[in-house]
Amino acid sequence: MRFAQAVCYIENVRQMKIKRIAVKSSAGSYSVVSGAGSLRRAAKEIESLGRFSSIHVVSSPRVWRALGKDVQRGLHLSKNAPVHLMNDAESAKNLRTVESVTRSLVQSGADRKSLLVAVGGGVLGDVAGFVASAFLRGVALVHLPTTVVAQVDSSIGGKTGVNLPEGKNLIGSFYPPRLVLTDPKLLRTLPNREFRGGLAEVIKHAIIADAKMFAYLENNLENILRRDTAALGYLIPRNVQIKAAVVGRDERESGLREILNFGHTFAHALESTTKYRRYQHGEAVAWGMIAAAFLGHEVGLTRANDVSRIVALIGRLGPLPAWSPVPTATLLNAMRSDKKARAGILRFVLSPCIGEAHTYHKVPLHAVERVLHFTPRLISASKNLTGRLNG
C-alpha cells in the first residue's frame, strides 16, 4: 500500500509548479508563493502589496555572501539598498541582536512605511520578525526563507521571538508577514548538515498530519537528500499547506497549533541546556521526536510499529550529535520552562498513530524520566545491533 501511494505522489509531483497558498491571520490573509522561480517574482509580488518608502533587507553575512546577488536581482534592489547583517547562530537569538538590528534600521533612515525583508533561516526570521513587530510599533514584513526549516515551517504563521538564558522563545510576538516567498533554488548553497536537519520538520508534519507524506518520505528519502527538484517541488508546498491549515484555525497557539510542537518540548530542553551550541534546531527536533515517540509508547498510546517507523526514518537522515550528557533532572527543569507547561506541569504533544497528534495534559512524570534516561541508550543499542547484523 505504501509503495502504491508513493507512486501516486510521484505522478502528482511531475505536475507541480509555483503555488500560491493563502494563510489566514487576524491581520488579514497573506500568501505563501512557493516553487522554483518564485524569487524572480519577488519584485512584482512586493509591488502588489502597496507602496513602501524604503526596503530594508535583514540577513546574515554567510547567507548574503551566498545569495545576496540573486536576492538583489529578484527584489530589483540597487547596490546601495540598505542591508542589515546579523549573526544567525541560535546562540545570538537574543535581545542584544534585536537592539543591534533595530539601531541599524534607525541609522539607515527606516520609517513606519518601510518594508523589512528577512532573508535567511529560522533564527534570522524569528529575530527579524520580532524586530518588525516592535520597530516603530510595527512595520511591514516579507519572509524570503533560505533553509528547509524556514521554508516549510518557521516563516509561516507569524510567530516571532528570541531566547532567554532560562529557555527558548520566551520573548516574542505573533506578527504575520505580508508575504512569504519559498524558492527551493535558494536551498542549493545550504550545507548538507542544515539541509538534513531541516528535513526533521518535514517528518514532523508527516507524523502529525499526513500519513501519505510519511510513506512518500520512506520511499523517496534518498532522492530528497540529493535535493531532487521534483521531490522538493512537492514537499515544500505540501508542508506549507499543512502549516497554513493549522495556523489558520489557531493563530495564537491556544489549542490545535500546539501539535506543531511535536518533539519540541524535548528539543528545546536539549538546546537550552547545551547553550544552543551542540545542536542545530532540526537536529534537536529529530532527537525530540524520537523521545516523543518513545514516550507515546511508554504511556500506551503510540503503537510499536509506528515508533519503529519514526525512529527508522529519522535515523536515515544521517548522524545526529549525541544526546547530551546533561542530567535528567536538569532536562526536566528546562522542560518546565516550555511554553506549553502550565503551573510547572509538563504537557506533551504525542502521536497515537502516524498522521495524527494531540496535546496530552496528564503524562506521568516517571514515564518522562524513563524516556529521558533510556532514549540515548536505546538508540545506541539499536545502532550497535544493526552494525553487527550488517557486518
Salt bridges, closest charged atoms under 4 A:
GLU11 OE2 - ARG14 NH1 2.61
GLU45 OE2 - ARG20 NH2 2.62
GLU45 OE2 - ARG41 NH2 3.19
ASP70 OD1 - ARG73 NH2 2.42
ASP70 OD2 - ARG188 NH2 2.45
ASP88 OD2 - ARG62 NE 3.19
GLU90 OE2 - LYS168 NZ 2.52
ASP126 OD2 - LYS93 NZ 2.64
ASP153 OD1 - LYS204 NZ 3.25
ASP153 OD1 - HIS205 NE2 3.47
ASP153 OD1 - LYS243 NZ 3.32
GLU194 OE2 - ARG62 NH1 2.59
GLU201 OE1 - LYS204 NZ 2.87
GLU201 OE2 - HIS264 NE2 3.30
GLU201 OE2 - HIS281 NE2 3.37
ASP210 OD2 - ARG238 NE 2.78
GLU218 OE1 - ARG2 NE 3.15
GLU218 OE1 - ARG309 NH2 2.67
GLU222 OE1 - ARG316 NH2 3.04
GLU253 OE2 - LYS159 NZ 3.26
GLU258 OE2 - ARG342 NH2 3.70
GLU258 OE2 - ARG347 NH1 3.09
GLU271 OE2 - LYS168 NZ 3.57
GLU271 OE1 - HIS281 ND1 3.28
GLU283 OE2 - ARG193 NE 2.53
GLU298 OE2 - ARG370 NH2 2.37
ASP306 OD2 - ARG303 NH2 3.01
ASP338 OD1 - HIS268 ND1 3.85
ASP338 OD2 - LYS340 NZ 2.94
GLU356 OE2 - HIS358 NE2 2.69
